Amino acid sequence: MSKLMENLYYCELNTEIIGEIIIVKSENGLRKIEIIEGSFEKFKNYCESNEINLIESLEECRDVVNQINEYFNGERKTFDIKIDVSGTEFRQMVWKELMKIPYGESRSYSDIAKAIGKDKAVRAIGQANKSNPIPIIIPCHRVIGKNKKLIGYAGNHTDIQEKLLNFEKSNKEYINI
């Protein structure tokens, strides 16, 4: 018996703040956001080798596109998007905690570790952050080093982290949602 092929839908979105992003949705919700140039190719290869249909469809991604556009237009602080991400129980716990960080604010890795009751898990928090499949929606850019330095965002792409943090800080007072 052959397994059913999964359909994933994707679209590209250009943002003024961080450039092009790729949005990927399943039938069940948002699966992935690619913010690093070139990383989508790896995902395409993964889909091909795992018999996943990757279909370009702005219409299937419209709800996510609209909310991300509102975010980048300074009209949205939080997201109301159905998500379909998988991860270990620990990663899921970290991602839920990240979603509690208010717009325009940041927390250290050790703050997150303490908040989830795992004081010694700072490095593991970093790994969970790094494996976040839907940056911006799960705001891993709001996690910074204990010394207030930007470290380890999307590998070494702290330039994107800095742009997102500065964008949120500059819009924080103007949003009334």
C-alpha positions as CSV (number, residue, x, y, z in Angstrom):
1,M,0.0,0.0,0.0
2,S,1.5,3.3,-1.0
3,K,1.3,6.3,1.3
4,L,-0.6,9.4,0.2
5,M,1.5,12.3,-1.0
6,E,1.2,15.4,1.1
7,N,0.5,18.7,-0.6
8,L,2.3,21.8,0.6
9,Y,1.5,25.2,-0.8
10,Y,4.0,28.1,-0.9
11,C,4.3,31.7,-2.1
12,E,6.9,34.4,-2.0
13,L,6.5,37.7,-0.3
14,N,8.8,40.7,-0.6
15,T,9.1,42.8,2.5
16,E,10.8,46.1,2.8
17,I,12.4,45.3,6.1
18,I,14.0,41.9,5.5
19,G,13.6,41.2,1.8
20,E,12.0,38.1,0.4
21,I,10.4,35.4,2.5
22,I,8.8,32.1,1.5
23,I,5.6,31.0,3.2
24,V,4.7,27.3,3.2
25,K,1.3,25.9,4.3
26,S,-0.1,22.5,4.6
27,E,-3.8,21.6,4.6
28,N,-3.6,22.0,8.4
29,G,-1.9,25.4,8.8
30,L,1.4,27.3,8.5
31,R,4.3,24.9,8.2
32,K,7.3,27.0,7.4
33,I,8.6,30.5,6.8
34,E,12.0,30.8,5.1
35,I,13.8,34.1,5.7
36,I,17.3,33.2,4.6
37,E,18.2,33.5,1.0
38,G,18.9,30.1,-0.6
39,S,17.4,28.0,2.2
40,F,14.2,27.3,0.3
41,E,16.2,25.2,-2.2
42,K,17.1,22.8,0.6
43,F,13.5,22.5,1.5
44,K,12.5,21.9,-2.1
45,N,15.0,19.1,-2.3
46,Y,13.6,17.6,1.0
47,C,10.1,17.7,-0.5
48,E,11.2,16.0,-3.7
49,S,13.0,13.2,-1.8
50,N,10.1,12.7,0.5
51,E,7.3,12.6,-2.1
52,I,5.8,15.9,-1.0
53,N,4.0,17.9,-3.7
54,L,5.1,21.5,-3.4
55,I,2.6,23.7,-5.2
56,E,2.9,27.5,-5.7
57,S,-0.3,29.1,-4.6
58,L,-0.8,32.6,-3.4
59,E,-4.4,31.9,-2.7
60,E,-3.7,29.0,-0.3
61,C,-1.3,31.3,1.6
62,R,-3.4,34.4,1.5
63,D,-4.3,34.5,5.2
64,V,-0.7,34.3,6.2
65,V,0.4,36.9,3.6
66,N,-2.2,39.3,4.7
67,Q,-1.2,39.1,8.4
68,I,2.5,39.3,7.6
69,N,1.9,42.4,5.4
70,E,-0.1,43.9,8.3
71,Y,2.9,43.2,10.6
72,F,5.4,44.8,8.3
73,N,3.0,47.8,7.7
74,G,3.0,48.4,11.4
75,E,-0.6,47.4,11.8
76,R,-0.3,44.1,13.7
77,K,1.5,43.0,16.9
78,T,0.2,39.4,17.2
79,F,-0.9,36.7,14.7
80,D,-4.0,34.7,14.5
81,I,-2.8,32.0,12.1
82,K,-3.4,28.3,12.4
83,I,0.0,26.6,12.6
84,D,1.1,23.1,11.7
85,V,4.6,22.7,13.1
86,S,6.2,19.7,14.7
87,G,9.0,19.5,17.2
88,T,10.0,17.7,20.4
89,E,8.0,18.4,23.5
90,F,10.8,20.6,24.7
91,R,10.9,22.7,21.5
92,Q,7.1,23.1,21.6
93,M,7.4,24.3,25.2
94,V,10.1,26.9,24.2
95,W,8.1,28.1,21.1
96,K,5.0,28.6,23.2
97,E,7.1,30.7,25.6
98,L,8.6,32.7,22.8
99,M,5.1,33.6,21.7
100,K,4.5,35.3,25.1
101,I,7.3,37.8,24.5
102,P,5.5,41.2,23.8
103,Y,5.9,43.0,20.5
104,G,8.9,45.4,20.7
105,E,10.5,43.7,23.7
106,S,13.2,41.1,24.0
107,R,14.2,38.3,26.5
108,S,17.5,36.5,27.1
109,Y,18.0,32.8,26.6
110,S,18.3,32.5,30.4
111,D,15.0,34.4,30.8
112,I,13.3,31.8,28.6
113,A,15.0,28.9,30.4
114,K,13.7,30.2,33.8
115,A,10.2,30.9,32.4
116,I,9.9,27.2,31.4
117,G,11.4,25.9,34.6
118,K,14.6,24.7,33.0
119,D,17.2,27.1,34.4
120,K,20.2,25.1,33.1
121,A,18.8,24.6,29.6
122,V,20.1,27.8,28.0
123,R,21.9,26.1,25.2
124,A,19.0,23.8,24.5
125,I,16.8,27.0,24.3
126,G,19.2,28.2,21.6
127,Q,18.8,25.0,19.7
128,A,15.0,25.2,19.9
129,N,15.2,28.8,18.7
130,K,17.4,27.8,15.8
131,S,15.0,25.1,14.8
132,N,11.9,27.4,14.8
133,P,10.2,26.7,11.5
134,I,8.1,29.8,11.5
135,P,10.2,32.9,12.5
136,I,8.2,36.1,12.9
137,I,5.1,34.2,13.9
138,I,7.0,32.4,16.7
139,P,9.2,35.5,17.4
140,C,12.6,34.0,18.0
141,H,14.1,37.3,16.9
142,R,13.1,38.6,20.3
143,V,15.6,36.3,22.1
144,I,19.0,37.9,22.7
145,G,22.1,37.1,24.7
146,K,22.2,37.7,28.4
147,N,24.6,40.7,27.7
148,K,22.0,42.2,25.4
149,K,24.0,41.1,22.3
150,L,22.4,39.6,19.2
151,I,23.6,36.1,18.9
152,G,22.8,33.0,16.9
153,Y,19.7,34.2,15.0
154,A,19.0,31.9,12.1
155,G,22.5,30.7,12.3
156,N,24.6,33.9,12.0
157,H,22.0,36.2,10.5
158,T,21.9,38.7,13.3
159,D,21.4,41.4,10.7
160,I,17.9,40.2,10.1
161,Q,17.3,40.0,13.9
162,E,18.5,43.5,14.3
163,K,16.2,44.8,11.5
164,L,13.1,43.0,13.1
165,L,13.9,44.3,16.6
166,N,14.5,47.8,15.5
167,F,11.3,47.7,13.3
168,E,9.2,46.6,16.3
169,K,10.7,49.1,18.7
170,S,10.1,52.0,16.3
171,N,6.5,50.9,15.8
172,K,5.6,49.9,19.3
173,E,3.9,53.1,20.4
174,Y,1.9,53.5,17.1
175,I,0.0,50.3,17.1
176,N,-3.3,50.1,18.9
177,I,-4.3,46.5,18.1
